[in-house]
Amino acid sequence: MSQITVVTLSTGSEELLTLAALRALEEAGQVVLRTQRHPLVRYLDSKGIPYQSLDFLYESCEDFDVFNRAAAVKLLELSRQAPVCYGVADPVMDATVMALHRLKPSDVQVTVLPGVSHWERCLAQLGLQSASVRLHAAEEFRGVQVIPTEPLLLCELHSRECAGDCKLKLLDLMPPDMEITFFEGTAQGGLQRKCLPLCDMDRQEHYDHLTAVYVPAMPMLERQRYDMEDLKAVMARLRGPGGCPWDREQTHESLLTNLLEESFEYIAAVREADIDHMYDELGDVLLQVVFHAEIARQHGEFEMNDVTTAICRKLIERHTHIFGDVKAETATQVLDNWEAIKREKRGITSTGEAMRDVSTGLSTMLRAWKVQHKAAKVGFDFSGPMEALDKVREETEEVLANLKEKVDPEEELGDLLFSIVNLCRLCGKNPDTALFSATDKFIDRFVSMENAIKSAGKCVGDLTLSEMDVYWSSGKQAK
């Protein structure tokens, strides 16, 4: 079995080298250094310990991801010849070591000898303990969540580009002028630090594998930007002991109207194409979701992770053309697959059951539209809008008959509305959108009529319907 021993060289002189590390370097068949630009090199030379470095790979690799992989491949190749002792400043943070663990085959054993790590030196200068600080290699940090309420130490900021990526991630929640500590190693094995604003994190002269940055914690109330975890924390505070009396009194049932109203306000923002209004109203909708989840958590019913788990599972299950082997090349095929999976999941075996499965919480028009769509799927439908229009006329006559006979017209009015929804569907129009536009048009014309009446020195409330109609028709013609 091939053997690779990863040795912690630390970032200083030989004084920081452990006896185990020194023994491994002296007895190794091959010593490989990640870089020859390390203060320990002079000591290795003085001890007569031969070594080679991977510096030559930097020239041939287009970026650090390629370099990390190439370094791991080279180490595995050398280990086939003789046991390798691989020296890096800090194995825990080193991206080449991470790549080595990912790529090594089963017949290669990788052993890590711990030592004085670079992050321990940085924290020692700050007088901090590792248990109180989040530790991340810069490459790894790109894919993790920022938690502003916890202090953070980023190591291995090997390039300006890497530092820039990390800065942008931090700026999503942290202010650009917050003070951070920038660490860099010296050729003599020392460790220098300086304070600078977060916005300058990628504007320094030099970056290498010894560059590190310490970002202090920032309380939520001192920030201007927030994420989902902050929203959950605020909601828990409002609902917790000593929280807001109104928030603490709310129940799932009492909040239903709020959820409906906030959803409609977001719809209005979308229709107005008002981006600022959209994200503001969408935040109100999200608040309702978090509010219900916090109420449920306090009552032991469910919590936010159950909500996100349920929707993620649903999306994965119903997108088998993405997460499975089902083919779907058009939006129609996607919807057909979605419906088939939904029916199977809910045990629906007939069109009638599918109709009953349509949520009664929908608006009456949308529910009617969905039910009609399911009937059309099995061919129970008019051939086109003209036939549907004939049905509207028929239902209109039945309403007229009820009115003449002084019979309650509610049922026939329902049939008339249902037939109008059907006509909209067959015309390819959304009934809610059509009615929304008609309502807006009515408001505009009424305002025009009202203004015309005021301009004539009259009051709308003093006019008869016939008199108002003169102004209404005049405004309609002008429009």
KAKA-V201072 format. One line per field, one symbol per residue. phi: phi as a letter, one per 20 degrees, with the letter a starting at -180 (. if undefined). psi: psi as a letter, one per 20 degrees, with the letter a starting at -180 (. if undefined). A space follows every 50 residues. Layout:
# KAKA-V201072
phi = ???
psi = ???
This chain:
# KAKA-V201072
phi = .fccdedeemcdeffeefffffffffeffbdcdgbeebffgfffffemef bccegffgfedfbffffgffffffffffffeagdddecfbgfdfffffff ffefffedddddefaeeffffffffemddffecfdbfgfffgddeecffd fccddmffbfffffffffffffcdffefecdddbedfenecdcbebfgfe gddefccbfefbcddffcggfeddccdfffffffffffeegmefgfffef cgffegffffffffffgffffelefgffffffffffgfffgfffgfffem eacgfffffffffffffedffddcdfebdcfffffffgfffffffemedb fgffffffffefffffffffffffffgdneaffafffffgfffffffffg fgffeldgegffffffffffffffffemdffffffffffffffgffffff fffffemddffeeffffffffffffffff
psi = pqppoppoiajbaihjprhhggghhhiqhpppqgqimpiighghghikoq rqrjhhhhhiphrhggggghggggghghihgqppooprgnhhiphhhghg hhiprhjppppporborhhhgghhhikqqhhjppppqgghhhjrppnhip qppprlnirhgghgghghghihiqqhjqprppqqqrhjjroqqqqrqhij hkkrhppaiipqpporqoqhiiriqqahhgghggghghirpjapgghhiq rgghighgggghghhggghghikngghghghhhhghghghgghhghghjk grrhhhghgghggggghjliigjbjqpoirhghghggggggggghjkpir hghhghippiirqhghggggghhhghhjjnqqhrhghhhhhggghghhgg ggghjlqojgghhghggghhgggggiikqphggghghhgggggghggggg hhghhjkrphiiqrhgghhghghghghh.
